[in-house]
Amino acid sequence: ACGASNQACKGQSKMAHIDELHEVKCCSDTSKRRWKKSSTCVSALGRNVWGASKRGRRCFGVRNHASAEAVCAGAGARLCTAEELLEDCGAATGCGYDDDMIWSSTAGIFEKVQEESTVAITVAPTPPVPITVTPTPPVPTTVAPTPPVPTTVAPIPDVVSHFLVACGASNQACKGQSKMAHIDELHEVKCCSDTSKRRWKKSSTCVSALGRNVWGASKRGRRCFGVRNHASAEAVCAGAGARLCTAEELLEDCGAATGCGYDDDMIWSSTATKAPGGIFD
């Protein structure tokens, strides 16, 4: 459902599959520090609901439904219902999610109704027709041998199913760490650019280590890039006119200290790696 009633999506809700990725706001029935209670929500529903889009400095991000439920539960709260979202219970809580379609706890059911009709059909019997069959004389058949057909087997292209995720900053507990991750896993996203961008950061540590300029960011405007699978991470960076950082760039702080609280997370990189036993799942 729409994140706030003062946005273009006002009043809108739609059905989404649990594997889709959408922004997350959480709701609580008890007061929480730094969570917001909306007077519009209280007036419409007749009860108190506190909403949030982040925990501390870290936005809840873009997630599938199971991950959205988990992040809200981890904050001691729950997903908002669609009604609560449309009544602004999670509005104006940061992270730039107000104009997005937000996950709710309201289930939708796909229904397929098939109407059956019965038609009475009367079939008149068909009288038998006498058939005279003239025997066909045998035709001698000569089968020419089929020459062998040479077969060329095209090589199977490599299918990359795993990329490295790497620590977001060298001043965190995960310093120097990288590991293999399947492309369907969800990880935080930082993006890198080889050209200067407004509000993107160039790290002196990165320049010194790599001998070239790289600008990094964790958000576009006020909106954090979020928690995504690898394909979605590549897409959000491309949408910002940039790319995923390499694992080396992440470990050399090219994306460090760029906001959203991702420095102590394992960040998606563009560095492909082979899965155990080869490139295939």
C-alpha positions, 0 to 999 in steps of 0.5 A: 500500500502507498506509504503516505496520503500526501503522495501521488500513490495516495489511497492505492494498494495492490496485490504483490507476490511474497518474493517481490521486493518492496520497501518496509515500514513497521508498526507497533501497538506500544510506544517506542523511542524515536517511533512516530505516532500519527494524529491522522492514524489515531483519528481514523482508527481510534487507537494508537499506532507507532510507525518507523522506517528505520532502526537507529540510523539503518533503514529497513530497506527493500525486501521480500515479504518474509524478510520484511516480517523478520526485520519488523519482528527484530525491532519488536514490532510488526508489519503494518496492515494495509489499512494502517498504511493508507491512514498514515500510521507509517508516514513521514518516518524517514528513508524516503519511502512515503511515495513507495508501495510498502509491504503490509501484513494484509494477505491477498488470495488469488481466486479462480472461479470456473463456471460449469454448464450442462447441455443435454445433447441427443445424438441420432444413431447413424445407420451402418454403411456397407464398405467394400475394401479392395485389397492393395497389392504389396509395393516393393520398398527400397530404403536408402541408407541414411548417411551419418549427420555430423553433430557439433555441440555448442559449448555451454556458457558459464552461469555465474550463480555466486558473487562476493559480498565484502565488509562495508568499511575497514573500521568495523568488526568485519574488516577485511572479510569477504565471502561467497553469496548466492545471487538470490540472497539479500544483502545491503547495497553500496554503489561505485562510480568512476566519475564524480557525482553530487553528494557521492564520496571519494575516499582518500584510503581508496585512492591511495590503495587503488591509485585511481578515483572512485566515488561511493554512495549508499543512497540516492537522494534521501533513499537508501539503496536497501537490502536486495538480491544481486540482480536488483542490486545491479539494477539500482546502481545502474539506475543511479548511473553507476555500478556495483563496487568490486570486492577490492574497492569495498575492502579499500573503503571506496564505499565507506561512511556513505550513510544508511548504517551499512558499514558493518554489513556484508555488501554486494560486489560485482566480483563473481566467484565459483560455487563449490564444485563449479559454476553451477548450483 
